[in-house]
Amino acid sequence: MRLCVLVFLFTTQYLLAKPLDLMLGARPQGMGGAFVAIANDGNAAYWNPAGMNQIKKVDLIFSNEMWAGIKGINVNLFNGVLPIKDWGTVGFVWQFINSTLKSGDPDQATYKEDYWREHLLSLTYAHQLIENLAIFRQLSLGINLNIYTYATKEYSDLGWGADLSLFTFLPANLRWGLMVRSLLNRLGEETFPPEIRTGLGYEFNWGQRNSLTLASDLLWKKGIEYKDLSQLKGVGYNLKLFDGLEYAYQFK
C-alpha cells in the first residue's frame, strides 16, 4: 500500500467550454494539475497516454468530485490500464459529468431548471518508439480516440476527436511529457482548437519506502475558458503554470 501526501504549490481552475476539464482525478488534482510528466498510474489514460508504458500491471482508478467552484456539478472519472507484453499498453477513460442548471428567482414565474449531462469515452494506446536516442530514454507515443455526448432537457448531440502525447525519461532522473488534446475535435456543429500541455517531473527516492516527486506543467490553449461566467465572455489565449509536490511512503 502506498500513502501519498500531495501539496498544491500553484494552480488555477476554470470552467471550460468543451468538455469540462477540472484537473480530473484525485492524484493529479492533488498535484495541482501538474501530472503530464508523471503519468505513472491509471490516471495516465486521461492525462498522458504515452506514460502508460511505465505501468507494469493492471491499474483501475475511480474518482468522484463535487466541485466547490460550480454549485450542483458532479464529476466522475473511471480510468483503466492494461499492459500487453511485446505489444504496448491499452487503456480506457470514462468521464461523466452531471450538473443542475438554474436561472432566475425560485419565487418568480421566470425561474427555470435544467440539467447538463456529459460523457467522454476514450480508447487509449501507448507504444515505445525508441529505447535510447540522444537524451531521450524510452520515448513513447500515446493516442486517445474520443467520443463525446452531451444532453440537456431540450437538446443533445454527439462528437468525436483524438489526443496525441509523448513521454520520455531524460538525464538526471528527469521526466518529460507532452499532451496535445482535442485534435480534429467536433461536438455537434462546433470545432475546438487544440490544447497543448507540456511538463517536467522529477522523482527522488531514499531508502526502500520513501519518494518525493516534483512536477511542473505549462498549459496553452485558445478561446476555451471564460473570464466572465455570468455572461460567458471568452478569453483569447490562455497560458498557465501548474506546480505540485508529492511525498509517498510505501508500506510492505
N, C-alpha and C positions, 0 to 999 in steps of 0.2 A: 504494500500500500504506500502511496506517495502523498505526503502532506505538503501543500503549496501555500505560500504567503505571497500575495501579489500587491504591488503598490502602484497607484497612479502617480506618474511624475508630471505629465501634462497631456491633456486630451480635450477635444471639443466634440460635442454631439449635436446633430441637427436632424430634422425630419427631411427625408429625401423624397423625390418625386417618383422614382422608378426603382425597382421595388424598394421598400423601406430597408435601409441599412443602419441598424442600431448597434454596430460593433457586436455582431451576433456571436453567441457562445460565452459561457461563464468565464473560461480562462482567457480568451482574447480580450474580453471586456475588462477583466482584472488586470491585464497587461496594458490597459489604457488605449487599446486599439493598435498596439504595435505587435503584430503577430506574423506578418508576411514572411519574415526571415526566420521565424521559429518553426511553425507549422509541422510539429513532430507528434501530433496526436490526431484523433478523429476530426478535430476542427479544421485540419488541413484541407479536407474535401471542399470546404467553402472558401477558406482564406487563401490558400495557395496549393492547388492540387499537385504541383510538382514536388512539394515537400512530403507527399505521402510515401515516397520511396524510403524515408527514414524509418517508417513503421514496419516492424517485423512480424506482427501478429494482428489478428482481427481486433478492431477497436470500434466500439459503438458509443456515441455520446448523445445525450438528450438534454436540452436546456429549455427552461420556460422563464419568460421575463415579463413583468408588469412594469412598464417604463414610466417613471415618475414625470418625465418631461411632457407626456401627452396623456391626458386622462382617458381611461376607457380602452387602452390598447393592450393587447395580449399577444406576445411574440413567442413562437415555439420553433425550435430548431432541432432536427434529428439528422446526425451525420453517421456514416459508416465507412470503414476502410477495410479492404481485404487484399493482402499481398499475395501474388501468384508467382511462384518460383520460375525464374528464367523468362518471364513474360512482362512483368511490370506490376503495378498496383492499381486496383479499381476501387471505386467508392461511389457514394450517393449522398445527396443532400435533399432534405425536405424541410422547407421553411413555410410555416403557416402563420399568418397574421390576421387577427380578428380585432376590429375596432368599432366602438359605438360612436356614431356621429350625431351631434345635437346642435341645433341652432335656434336662437330666439329665447324668449322668456317662457318657461313652462306654464305660466298663468295667462299667456296671450294666445289668441287663435292662430297666430303665425308660427307658433312653435312646431318644429319638425324633428323627427328622429329618423335616423338611417343607420346603415352599417357598412363596413368595408371589410371584405374577406379577400385575402391574397395568398396564393400558393406559388412557391418556387420549387420545381422538381429538377434536379440535376443528376446526370450520369457523369462520373469523373474518371480520368485515367492519367497515370503518370508513368513515364518511361525514362530510364537513364540514357542520356545521349553519349556522354564521354566520361571515362574514368578519370583521366588526368590530361589537362590541356593548359599549359602556362600556369596561371594562378588558380585555375578552376579545377576543383576536385569533385567528382561525382555530380557533374552537371546534368540536371534532369529537366524534362519538359512535361508540363501538365495541361490538360484541357478539360473544360466543363461544357457539356451540351445542356442547355437550359430550356425549360418550358415554364411560362408564367400564366397564371389565371387570376382574374380578379372579378369581383361581383359586388353590386350594391342592390338596393330594392328595385332600381329602375333599369340597370344595365349590367352587362357582363362582357368580358372579352378574353381573348387568348393571345399569347405572344410567345416568342422564341428568341434564342440568342446563343452566344458562346463566350467563354472566357479562355485566355491563354496565360500560362505562367512559366517561370523559370525558378530553379533553386540550385544553389551550389555552396560548397564549403570553400573558404578562402584561407590563405595563410594566417597564422597567429590565432587559429581556432575561431575565426570569424565566419559568419554565415551571411549569405546574400539572397534576397528573394525579390521577384518582380511579378506583379499580378496586373494583367490588362483585362478589366471587366467590361462587359456589355459590348462585345464586338458584334456588329451587324444586328443589334437588338431591335426588335419591333414588338410593340404591345398595342394591338388594335391598329389604328392609323398612325400611331406615333413611333418615332425612332429616337434613340438616345445616344449621345456622344460617349465614347469610351471613358472609363475611369481608370487611371493609372496609379498604382501604389507600389513603391519600392522601399526596401528597408535593409538594415543591417542588424545582426544579432550576435551576441557573444555569450558563451556558457563556460563558467569556471567551476570546476569540481574539486573538492578536497575530501580526503578520507574516502570511504566507500558509500556514504549515505548523503552527503551534502552537495548541493549545487546552487549556483547563483547565476541567473540569466538576466541579461540586459538587452533591450531591443529598442530600435527607433525606426519609425515608418514615416515616409513622406508621401502625401496623397495629392494628386492633381485631378481635377475634373472641371467640367464646364456646364453652366446653366442647369444644375440639378437641384441645388439647395435653395432654401428660401431665406431671405433676410427679414421678411415680414410675413409671419404665418397667417395673420389675420386677413391680409389681402393677397397672400400667395405671390408676393413680388420676388422674382428670382434674382439671384446674383449672377454675375458673368462668369468669372473664373475663380476656382477655389484652390488654394494651396495651403496645406495644413501639415503640422508636425505632431506625431504621436510618440510618446515615450513610455516605457514600462520597465518594471523591475520585479523579478520573481525569485524567492528563495524556496527550495524544495528539500524535504528530508525524506529519505527512502527507508521505510520500515521493512524489516525482514522477518 
